[in-house]
């Protein structure tokens, strides 16, 4: 079973291969970026832990992470400074006057 969100800018795709392992593919279109990392509730908002690979020839940065079922809030950090939302994902209140992107993994 493969479920994809095809969106402009940054996007997520959830893949459920056999065996019940859930991998989530995060992509961010940032052709002029020097670095892009993923921060979120799944890595304690650590800017260093999950660096995206790239950019590819189209300026897309990518990382695939195993995530447990549930709701996961996240943002991309571009060039170690700019915390940006995923324009292709739902937004949720971050409890501090801002918003985060949301991916839901599971049934």
C-alpha positions in Angstrom: 0.0 0.0 0.0 1.5 3.3 -1.0 0.0 6.7 -0.2 1.5 9.9 -1.7 0.9 13.5 -1.2 2.1 15.2 -4.4 2.4 18.9 -3.6 4.5 21.9 -4.6 7.3 22.9 -2.3 7.9 20.5 0.6 5.9 17.3 0.9 5.6 14.0 2.7 4.9 10.5 1.5 4.0 7.6 3.7 5.0 4.2 2.6 3.9 1.0 4.2 5.9 -2.0 2.9 5.2 -5.5 3.9 6.1 -6.4 7.5 4.4 -3.4 9.0 7.4 -1.1 9.0 6.4 2.5 8.4 8.8 4.8 6.5 8.0 8.4 5.9 9.7 10.3 3.1 10.1 14.0 3.7 11.1 16.2 0.8 11.8 19.9 0.6 12.2 22.0 -2.5 15.0 24.4 -1.6 17.4 24.7 -4.6 19.5 27.6 -3.2 19.9 26.1 0.3 23.2 25.0 1.7 21.6 22.7 4.2 18.2 21.5 5.2 17.3 19.5 8.3 14.1 18.1 9.7 13.0 18.8 13.3 9.9 17.6 15.0 8.2 15.9 17.9 9.9 12.6 16.8 13.4 13.9 17.4 12.9 16.4 20.2 13.2 19.3 17.7 17.0 18.6 17.2 18.4 20.5 14.3 21.4 18.3 14.0 19.9 14.8 14.1 18.1 14.5 10.8 19.8 16.3 7.9 18.2 15.9 4.5 20.3 14.7 1.6 20.6 16.9 -1.5 19.9 18.9 -3.3 19.2 16.7 -6.3 19.2 18.1 -9.9 15.8 19.7 -9.3 16.7 21.3 -6.0 14.9 18.7 -3.8 16.3 17.6 -0.5 15.1 14.3 0.9 15.2 12.1 4.0 13.3 8.9 4.9 12.6 8.2 8.6 10.9 5.3 10.4 8.1 6.7 12.5 5.7 5.1 14.9 2.0 5.4 14.4 0.5 8.7 15.6 0.5 12.4 15.1 3.9 14.0 14.4 4.5 17.8 14.2 7.5 19.0 12.3 9.3 21.8 10.5 12.2 22.1 8.1 15.3 24.2 9.1 17.0 25.8 6.1 20.6 26.9 6.3 20.5 26.4 10.1 18.4 29.6 10.5 15.0 29.6 8.8 12.4 27.3 10.4 9.8 26.7 7.7 6.5 24.9 7.5 5.7 22.3 4.9 3.4 24.1 2.5 1.9 20.8 1.4 0.9 19.5 4.9 -1.8 20.5 7.3 -0.9 23.1 10.0 -1.5 22.8 13.7 -1.1 25.3 16.5 2.2 24.9 18.2 1.0 26.3 21.6 3.3 29.2 21.4 1.5 31.5 18.9 2.8 29.8 15.8 2.1 26.7 13.7 3.8 23.5 12.8 3.3 21.0 10.0 1.5 17.7 10.7 1.9 14.2 9.4 -0.3 11.4 10.7 1.1 7.8 10.5 -1.1 4.8 11.0 -4.5 3.6 10.3 
